[in-house]
Amino acid sequence: MGEAMIEGLLQHQLVGSSSIIAADLEPNRLSSVKQRFKVATTRNNRVAARKADIVVLSVKPQVLSAVYSDLKGHIRSSAMIVSIVAGATSGSIAAGLRHQAVVRVMPNTPAQVGEGMSVWTATEAVSDRQREWVGTLLAALGKQLYVRDEGLLDKATAVSGSGPAYVFMLIEGLIDAAVHLGWSRSEAREMVIQTVRGSAIFAERSALHPAEMRNLVTSPAGTTAEAIYQLEKGSFRTVLSKAVVGAYRRSVALGERDTNLVVASKRKPVRKKRTKSSS
């Protein structure tokens, strides 16, 4: 996602390559990014953040505590933090980095081809100008939606953040089914991807409810009716709903763990009193 953001910035000429510094611990990854985007790179987070107006956190939730320790007190007071870390709340990020201007974003992988969906929110310390810039950045990755209630970010994680995985699984299943019927895998892939793509575009451009669009394809006692019957018999909707709810709960749990780590790091160690031993 970090690379997708760099690509969006450069393609839409929002900033020049000389204004971007990418930080990562993996040398091969940095070499690839430097060669592809012609940006400066470093293995040191502090070097990257030292003069930055915008610090983007694009890491796994499991390593966020290490990032806190590394960057705490090393971010400019006028800078803005943009986090795309799943589950991590703006409050825990602000506390972990001792910096109040935080934007929390939930993007998704189609951002890599300029067709992403990003839902975001911001703390009160983020200025109007900074908010405007965030909207412009995310619009370069696809569509963006600002929400005031940060609680909606965990829900967006479950729907649009994890959503591409559900769609890819559907694509995979349809391709396997087509191969089972005798199509070659390349032909099956072409048919399925175009069907999913065309259906999404049709749904976007139509004012009809999805159920109405489905009914347009479903003739009484026809092939689609039989397929829908089998999907409903297999609890297709229920399983999908449970998957989304499960993803939401996991996102909330990740946020709670991050908050607990920040709180724990603030606690001073308790010194044990020495006791005299008796012989």
C-alpha positions as CSV (number, residue, x, y, z in Angstrom):
1,M,0.0,0.0,0.0
2,G,2.9,2.3,0.7
3,E,4.1,1.8,-2.9
4,A,0.6,2.4,-4.2
5,M,0.5,5.7,-2.4
6,I,3.9,6.7,-3.9
7,E,2.7,5.7,-7.4
8,G,-0.5,7.7,-7.0
9,L,1.4,10.8,-5.8
10,L,3.8,10.7,-8.7
11,Q,1.3,9.8,-11.4
12,H,-1.0,12.7,-10.5
13,Q,2.0,15.0,-10.0
14,L,1.0,15.9,-6.5
15,V,4.6,15.9,-5.4
16,G,8.0,15.3,-7.1
17,S,10.1,12.2,-6.5
18,S,12.7,14.3,-4.7
19,S,10.1,15.1,-2.0
20,I,9.6,11.5,-1.0
21,I,11.7,9.3,1.3
22,A,10.8,5.6,1.7
23,A,11.9,3.7,4.8
24,D,12.1,-0.1,5.2
25,L,14.3,-2.6,6.9
26,E,14.5,-4.8,3.9
27,P,17.4,-3.7,1.5
28,N,16.0,-5.5,-1.5
29,R,12.6,-3.9,-1.1
30,L,14.2,-0.5,-0.8
31,S,16.3,-1.1,-3.9
32,S,13.2,-2.0,-5.9
33,V,11.3,1.1,-4.7
34,K,14.3,3.3,-5.5
35,Q,14.7,1.9,-9.0
36,R,10.9,2.0,-9.8
37,F,10.1,5.4,-8.4
38,K,13.4,7.3,-8.3
39,V,12.8,8.3,-4.7
40,A,15.3,8.5,-1.8
41,T,15.3,5.5,0.5
42,T,16.7,4.7,4.0
43,R,16.6,1.9,6.5
44,N,16.3,4.5,9.3
45,N,12.8,5.7,10.1
46,R,14.1,8.7,12.0
47,V,16.0,9.9,8.9
48,A,12.9,9.6,6.8
49,A,10.7,11.4,9.3
50,R,13.1,14.1,10.5
51,K,12.1,16.8,7.9
52,A,8.8,15.3,6.7
53,D,5.6,17.3,6.5
54,I,3.7,14.1,6.3
55,V,4.7,10.8,7.9
56,V,2.9,7.7,6.4
57,L,2.8,4.6,8.6
58,S,2.4,1.6,6.3
59,V,3.4,-1.3,8.5
60,K,1.8,-4.5,10.0
61,P,0.0,-4.0,13.3
62,Q,2.4,-6.4,14.9
63,V,5.4,-4.1,14.5
64,L,3.7,-0.8,15.4
65,S,5.0,-0.8,18.9
66,A,8.6,-0.9,17.6
67,V,7.8,2.0,15.3
68,Y,6.5,4.0,18.2
69,S,9.7,3.5,20.1
70,D,11.7,4.4,17.1
71,L,9.9,7.6,16.1
72,K,8.6,8.9,19.4
73,G,9.8,12.5,19.8
74,H,11.3,12.6,16.3
75,I,8.4,14.0,14.3
76,R,8.1,17.7,13.5
77,S,5.4,19.5,15.5
78,S,3.9,20.8,12.3
79,A,3.8,17.5,10.6
80,M,0.8,15.2,10.0
81,I,0.8,11.5,10.5
82,V,-1.2,9.3,8.1
83,S,-1.7,5.8,9.3
84,I,-3.0,2.9,7.2
85,V,-2.3,0.4,10.0
86,A,-5.3,-1.9,10.4
87,G,-7.0,-1.6,13.8
88,A,-4.7,1.0,15.3
89,T,-6.8,3.9,16.6
90,S,-5.8,7.5,16.1
91,G,-5.7,7.9,19.9
92,S,-3.2,5.1,20.4
93,I,-1.1,6.4,17.5
94,A,-1.1,9.9,19.0
95,A,-0.2,8.6,22.4
96,G,2.4,6.2,21.0
97,L,4.2,8.9,19.0
98,R,3.4,11.8,21.3
99,H,1.9,13.6,18.3
100,Q,-1.7,14.8,18.0
101,A,-2.2,15.4,14.3
102,V,-3.2,12.0,13.1
103,V,-5.2,10.8,10.1
104,R,-6.4,7.2,10.1
105,V,-7.1,5.6,6.7
106,M,-8.5,2.2,5.6
107,P,-7.5,1.8,2.0
108,N,-7.7,-1.4,-0.1
109,T,-5.4,-3.2,-2.6
110,P,-7.2,-1.9,-5.8
111,A,-5.5,1.4,-4.9
112,Q,-2.5,-0.1,-6.7
113,V,-4.3,0.3,-10.0
114,G,-6.0,3.6,-9.1
115,E,-9.4,1.9,-8.3
116,G,-9.2,1.8,-4.5
117,M,-11.7,2.6,-1.8
118,S,-10.3,4.6,1.1
119,V,-12.3,5.5,4.2
120,W,-10.6,8.0,6.6
121,T,-11.0,10.2,9.6
122,A,-8.8,12.8,11.3
123,T,-8.1,14.1,14.8
124,E,-9.0,17.7,15.7
125,A,-5.3,18.7,15.5
126,V,-5.3,18.1,11.7
127,S,-5.8,21.4,10.0
128,D,-8.3,22.1,7.2
129,R,-5.4,22.4,4.7
130,Q,-4.0,19.1,5.8
131,R,-7.4,17.4,5.5
132,E,-7.8,18.8,2.0
133,W,-4.4,17.4,1.1
134,V,-5.4,14.0,2.4
135,G,-8.5,14.0,0.3
136,T,-6.5,14.8,-2.8
137,L,-4.0,12.1,-2.0
138,L,-6.6,9.4,-1.5
139,A,-8.6,10.5,-4.6
140,A,-5.4,9.7,-6.6
141,L,-5.8,6.1,-5.4
142,G,-9.4,5.8,-6.4
143,K,-12.5,6.9,-4.3
144,Q,-12.3,8.3,-0.8
145,L,-14.9,8.8,1.9
146,Y,-14.4,10.9,5.0
147,V,-16.2,10.0,8.2
148,R,-16.4,11.8,11.6
149,D,-17.0,8.6,13.6
150,E,-13.7,6.7,13.9
151,G,-15.7,3.6,14.9
152,L,-16.7,3.3,11.3
153,L,-13.1,2.6,10.3
154,D,-13.1,-0.9,11.8
155,K,-16.3,-1.5,9.9
156,A,-14.8,-0.2,6.7
157,T,-11.9,-2.6,7.3
158,A,-14.3,-5.5,7.4
159,V,-16.2,-4.4,4.3
160,S,-13.9,-2.5,1.8
161,G,-10.5,-3.2,3.4
162,S,-10.8,-6.9,3.4
163,G,-13.4,-6.9,0.7
164,P,-11.1,-7.6,-2.3
165,A,-10.1,-10.9,-0.7
166,Y,-13.8,-12.0,-0.7
167,V,-14.1,-11.0,-4.4
168,F,-10.8,-12.8,-5.3
169,M,-12.1,-15.9,-3.6
170,L,-15.3,-15.6,-5.6
171,I,-13.2,-15.2,-8.8
172,E,-11.1,-18.2,-7.9
173,G,-14.1,-20.4,-7.2
174,L,-15.8,-19.4,-10.5
175,I,-12.6,-20.1,-12.4
176,D,-12.3,-23.5,-10.8
177,A,-15.9,-24.3,-11.6
178,A,-15.4,-23.4,-15.2
179,V,-12.3,-25.6,-15.5
180,H,-14.4,-28.4,-13.9
181,L,-16.9,-28.0,-16.7
182,G,-14.1,-28.3,-19.3
183,W,-12.9,-24.8,-20.1
184,S,-9.1,-24.1,-20.2
185,R,-7.9,-22.1,-17.2
186,S,-6.9,-19.1,-19.4
187,E,-10.3,-19.1,-21.0
188,A,-12.0,-19.5,-17.6
189,R,-10.0,-16.6,-16.2
190,E,-10.9,-14.3,-19.0
191,M,-14.6,-15.1,-18.8
192,V,-14.8,-14.8,-15.0
193,I,-12.8,-11.6,-14.6
194,Q,-14.8,-9.8,-17.4
195,T,-18.0,-11.0,-15.8
196,V,-17.1,-9.6,-12.4
197,R,-15.7,-6.4,-13.9
198,G,-18.8,-5.9,-16.1
199,S,-21.2,-6.6,-13.2
200,A,-19.4,-4.1,-11.0
201,I,-19.6,-1.4,-13.7
202,F,-23.2,-2.2,-14.4
203,A,-24.0,-2.0,-10.6
204,E,-22.1,1.3,-10.4
205,R,-24.0,2.9,-13.3
206,S,-27.4,1.6,-12.4
207,A,-29.9,3.1,-10.0
208,L,-31.5,-0.4,-9.4
209,H,-31.2,-2.3,-6.1
210,P,-28.8,-5.3,-6.4
211,A,-31.7,-7.6,-5.9
212,E,-33.5,-6.0,-8.9
213,M,-30.4,-6.4,-11.1
214,R,-30.1,-10.0,-10.0
215,N,-33.8,-10.6,-11.0
216,L,-33.0,-9.3,-14.5
217,V,-30.7,-12.3,-14.9
218,T,-33.0,-14.8,-13.2
219,S,-35.8,-16.4,-15.3
220,P,-38.4,-18.6,-13.6
221,A,-37.2,-22.2,-13.4
222,G,-34.1,-21.2,-15.4
223,T,-30.4,-21.9,-15.0
224,T,-29.7,-18.8,-12.9
225,A,-32.7,-19.6,-10.6
226,E,-31.2,-23.1,-10.0
227,A,-27.8,-21.6,-9.2
228,I,-29.3,-19.0,-6.8
229,Y,-31.2,-21.8,-5.1
230,Q,-28.0,-23.7,-4.5
231,L,-26.2,-20.6,-3.2
232,E,-29.0,-19.9,-0.8
233,K,-29.2,-23.5,0.3
234,G,-25.5,-23.3,1.1
235,S,-26.2,-20.1,3.2
236,F,-24.1,-18.0,0.9
237,R,-25.3,-14.7,2.4
238,T,-25.1,-15.9,6.0
239,V,-21.5,-17.1,5.5
240,L,-20.5,-13.8,3.9
241,S,-22.1,-11.8,6.7
242,K,-20.3,-13.9,9.3
243,A,-17.0,-13.3,7.5
244,V,-17.5,-9.5,7.5
245,V,-18.5,-9.5,11.2
246,G,-15.5,-11.7,12.0
247,A,-13.2,-9.3,10.2
248,Y,-14.7,-6.4,12.1
249,R,-14.2,-8.0,15.5
250,R,-10.6,-8.8,14.6
251,S,-10.0,-5.2,13.6
252,V,-11.4,-4.0,17.0
253,A,-9.2,-6.6,18.8
254,L,-6.1,-5.3,17.0
255,G,-6.9,-1.8,18.1
256,E,-7.4,-2.8,21.7
257,R,-4.1,-4.6,21.7
258,D,-2.3,-1.6,20.3
259,T,-3.9,0.6,23.0
260,N,-2.9,-1.8,25.7
261,L,0.7,-1.8,24.4
262,V,0.8,2.0,24.5
263,V,-0.7,2.1,28.1
264,A,1.8,-0.6,29.2
265,S,4.7,1.3,27.8
266,K,3.7,4.4,29.9
267,R,3.7,2.5,33.2
268,K,6.8,3.0,35.3
269,P,8.4,-0.3,36.5
270,V,7.7,-1.0,40.1
271,R,10.9,-1.3,42.2
272,K,10.8,-4.3,44.6
273,K,11.8,-3.6,48.1
274,R,14.7,-5.5,49.4
275,T,14.0,-7.8,52.3
276,K,16.5,-9.1,54.8
277,S,16.9,-12.8,54.9
278,S,17.0,-14.6,58.2
279,S,19.3,-17.5,58.9
